[in-house]
């Protein structure tokens, strides 16, 4: 579902009952239902509206449609209007980021856009981190060093650009900028500075800015609570809710770990916010009441290193470091755990099927089930290298990439 106004989407049942609380002022319009135009999808929750996709393909695996080398990085993909957008870095010798626009069905290059950017490996391989964001005829990309582009989605021409670190003085966090852009009304919102930055999506002009300090690594999350439109910003040392209109802080709750890395997006449901961080920090459920956030419980049952949990049918599914788990968000009770996928990633389809990638490039389809981990199909679709990037399901095709830049598109259409 692609909305011109940001909406609040809750997956409350396996039938994907969708509540649309309009985040804009005057309704919404629906475009191509199965597109995935931004990080974590159109509902900002890791769930696609697609159902009835193939979940068994025999020993040969799913049919490969195309593959491509896109360069070093961890960026996920965006899919919109028959095009897939991806990013990668050429490596230490040439130090160049490349934004790719590819035909979603054939993988043929429609255009590329490149710019200088260091690989910056720091206890990891380096490369691109954020995911492109598509909004109508524009696509927004952010480099780890703070080069922000608004590109024409059809031809890759630069509409406007900003140097967030060099020109605007926004301080780089230890592992550089990683959060993706969020389009809200006429704004592009970024997890930059102490508690977010909003720019005019058409011109790049600043609308509001909350400080110059180091930011967190998660992407801003839109939500509505008590009739109040809000944005959840996971900062360096706290979770903060701000007003999208002017960036005013609505509430804040301190949350630190030893390296100030909070990369998994907050998950908002009802009057609660679930947060999780790696490096042995753990997770917590917050209750928001009368403009204040209080802790309901805290535990180490779920330690999201970089990839987010998915809330489906009242349960949370996600990677506790290197173990896939199902937990109850109300009290943190663990329902089951499975260590066969390593430090993997997942999204969910509307009929409760988990689309998972192992940290060694294996695609796994499993049924969301609070009783046990039930695998429906699995296949090695990428070379056996590090794979930490969230896959994408759009229009009957799964897109996946690994750190080295091997990207694949496989057919899972009915």
N, C-alpha and C positions, 0 to 999 in steps of 0.2 A: 504494500500500500504506500503510495507516494502522495503526501498531502501538501498543498501549498500553504496551509497553516499547520503549525506543529500541534500534534494531538497527544493525548495521554492514552496509552494502550496497555491494558492489563490482560495477561493470559491467565484466566481463572479456572478454566476447565479444559479437558482434553479436546473438546469441540471448538476451542479457541473463541470463547465468547469475548467480544471486543467492545469495551466501553469507550466511546469517543467523547471525551471532555474537550471541547474545542479550546485550543490554546491561543487562538487569534480572537478577533472581535466579531467577525461576521461569517461564521461557518467555514466550510472547507470544500475542496473539490478532490475527487479521486482520479488518479491517473493509472498507469499500468500497474496492475495489482501485484505482480510478482517481482517487480524491480527491487533492488537493494542499493539505494542511492548514497548511503553513508554508513559510517562505522556502526555496527550493531543493528543495522536495518532501519526501516522507516518508523518503527515503533520505539526505537532506541532501547530495545530490550532483548535483542538477540534472537527474536522469533520471526519467522517468515510466515506469510499467510498461505503458502503453498501446502497442498496435501496430495495424497495418492501418488507419490513418487516411488520409483523402484527402490526396494530395499532388499532385493535378492538378485544376484547376477551370476551365481555359479563361481567356479574356480578361476575363470578367466578375468573376473573383475568387471567393473562397468566399462562401457565403450568410451575410449579416449577420443575426443573430438579434435583437440589440438594441445600443443605444449609450446612453451617459449621461455627463453632466458631473459629475465628482466633486471638482473643486478642484485647486489647484496642488500638485505633489509628485512624488516619485520612488518612493513605496512600491509594491511589487508586490502581488499578490492572493493570498488563500488561499481554497481551495474545499473544502467539506466538507458532507456530508449535504444536498445540494441547495441550498446557500447559498454565495454568494461574498462575501468580506469585503475591503473596500478603504478607503483613507484619502486625504484631500486637505485643503487649506487654502483658506479663502475669500478670502484676499488681504489687502493692507495696510490697507484701510479697516475691515474687520471682525475680522481677526486671529483666526480660529476654525478649529480642526481639526474635521473631521467623519469619524467612522467609519461606513461604510455596510455594512449587511447586505442583500444583494440576492438575489432568486430567481435561481439559476444558469441557468435556462432562459429566463426571460422578462425579467430585469432589474428586475422590480418591487421597490420598496423594501419590505423587511420591517420594518426599524427603522433609525434613525440615532442616533448618540450624538455630542454636540458638547461642546467645552470651549475656553476661551481659549488661544491659542498664537500667538506672533508668526510672521510669514512668514519673517523673518530671511534675506533674500537677501544672500549674501556671495560675490561673484564668480559667482553662479549665481542661478536664479530663486527659490530658497527652497522652503518647503513641507515636507510630510511626507517622512520618509526610511525609517523602519523598516516592516516588513511584519507584518500581524496573524498571530498564531499560534493555531490552534484545537486544543483538547485536550478531547475529549468534549463536554460541555455548556458549556464555557467558551471564551472567546476573549481573548487578551492583546494589548494594544496599548501602544506606547511613543511619546511625543511627543519631538521633538528637544530640548525643554527639560527632559525627565526626568519628565514625568507618566506614570506607569505605571498602566494599568487592567486589572483582571480583570472581564470583562463576561459576563453570561449570554448564551450564543451564540444562544439562541432569541428573546430579547426585548430584549437590550441593556441590561438593568438592571445597575447597578454592584454587583459582589460585594465587591470591595475596591479600593483605590487607594493609590499611594505617590508621593510627590514626591521622586524620587531626588536631585535637585540641592538643592532648598530644605530638605527635612526631613532627608535622610540625609547631606548635605554632599558628594555625589559631584561631582567637578570636571567641568565641561563641556569637551570638546575644542573645537578651533577651529571646526569645522563641526557641532558639537553631536552629540547621541546619534543613531546611525544603525543599529546592529546590532539584529537582531530577537531575540525570546525563543526559547529552546530548552527544551522540557519533557523532563526526565530524572527518571524515577520520580515522586516527589512534589514535585519541585523545578521552579521556573522559573529558568533560568540566563541571565544577561545579560552581555554584554561591557561591564561598567561597573566603574570603578575600575582599579587597576593590573593586575589579573589575574583579573577576573570577580567576579560577585556571584550568590549563589543564595538564592532566597526560597521559602518554602513556597507551592506553587501554589494551595492552598486558602484560605490566610489572609493571605499576604503577609509573614509573619514571616521575619526573616533567619535563614538556616541557616549560611551562611558568607560572608565578605566579604574580598577581598584589596585593601586600601588604598583611599584616597580620590582618588588622582591621576587624570590624564587617561587615557582609554581609547582603544582603536582603534575602527575603524568596521565591522569584520567581525562576523559572527554566530558564536557558539561552535559548534564542530563535534565531535560525539561519535565516538569510535573505540575500538577494542580493539587493543592491541599487546602481544604476549608475555603474553597472559592478563590484562593490566592494563587495566581500564576507565579511560578518560581523556577529557579535553576539551581541544581545541586552541583557545586564545585568542590572537588576533592583536592584540597591544597597541600602544601608541604607538610603541615603539622595539624590540620584540622579539616573537618567537613563543614562546608559553608553553604547556606541557601541565600540566594540573592534575588532581587526583583529584576526581571528582564527589562523593565522599562528604563531604570536608571542605575542599576547595579547596587542599589541599597541592600545592605546586609539585613536579612530577616532573622536568622539564627545561626549559631556556630557551635560546634562541639569539638574539643581537642582530641586529636588522634595521631600518635607518633609511633614510628619504629626507629630502629637504630640507624637507618640510612636515609630516612625521609623519602621513601619510595611508596607511593600509593597509586597504583596503575589501574586497578580494576574499578569500573564505574560503580557508583552507588546504585542501589536498587530501591525504588520507592513504591510502597503499596499501602493503601489506607492512610493511617496516621503514622506509619513507621518508615524508617530508612535502614536498610541493611548495608553495612560496610565491611570490607575485608582487605587485608594486606598481607604480603609475604614477609620473608625474613623472620619467621617465627612470631610475628605479631598476633595474627588471628583475626577474629571477626567480632562484630557486635550488632545488636539490634537497638535502634534508637526510637523513642516515642517523641513525637512533636506535639506539644500542647501549649496553648497560650503563648506562642512565639518562643518557646524554649525547647531544647533538645535534652532529654534525659535517657540514660542507659537502662534498657530492659534486661539485657544479659550480655556477657562477654565470654568468649571461648576461643580456643585454638583449634576447634573442629574444622574450620575452613580458613586456609591461608592462601588467598589468591595472589600468586606472584605477579602475573601481568594480565592474565585473561579473566574475564568476568564470569560470574555465575549467571544462570538463567532461571527465572522464576516461572514455573509452569504447574498449573493445577494445584496451587497452594504449597508447592515444594521447591526447594532450591537445589539445582544440579550444578556442580562446578568442580574445579581442580583445587584440592587442598595440597599445594605444592605439587607433588608427583602422584597424587592419588585422586581419582575421580570419586566423588561422593554425592549422595543424596541426603539432604538434611531438612529438618523442619524449621522454618524461619521463626516461628513463635517462641521456641525455647532452645534451638540449637541441637536438638536430638539428631544423632546420626542414624539413618535408616540402613545404609550399606556403603561399602567402599570397594574400589577395584584399582589395582596398581599396574595393570597391563599396558596402559597407554602412556605412562611417564608424565612429563609436564606438558600435557596436551591442551587442546582448545575445543570449544563446542559452540554450536548454535542449535536452534530447535525449529522443527516444522510445526504447523498448526495442529497436526494430528498426533503430536506427542512423540515424534521420532527425533532422536538426537543425531545430529550430524557432527561427528567428532574427527579430529585429526590427532594421531599420536605424535609424540615428539620425534619420531623417526619416519614420518611421512606416510603413515598408514591411515587410510580412510575407513572409518567404522560407522555403521548405522546401527543404532540401538533404540529400543523402545523405552520411553520414560516410564518408570515403574517404581513405586516406593518400596516394593518388596524385594526386588533383586535387579541386578544389572543383566539385561537381556539383549544379547547381540543378535541382530538380524542379518548383517552382512559385514564383511571386512575385506580390504584389498590394499596392497602396496601400490599407491598411485604416484608417489614421488620417490626419488632416490633416497637412500637411507642416510640422510644428513639431518642436522637440527631443523626442527619444524615447530615453531611456537606461534605461528600466525593463524588467526581465526579463519576458517573456511567461509564460503558464501554459497548459498543455494538461491538461484534466481532463474525463473522460467525453465525449470526442468534440467538445469545444468549446475553442477557443483564446481566451483573454482577454488583452487588451493595453491599455495606457494610455500617454499621453504626459505631458510635464511640465505642460502647461496644464490637464490633467485630463480630456481627451477619452478615454473608455473605450469599448471595443468588445468584443463577443462574436461570434465567427464559428463556423459549423458545419463541422467537418471529419470528422464521423462517417462510418463506412463506409456 
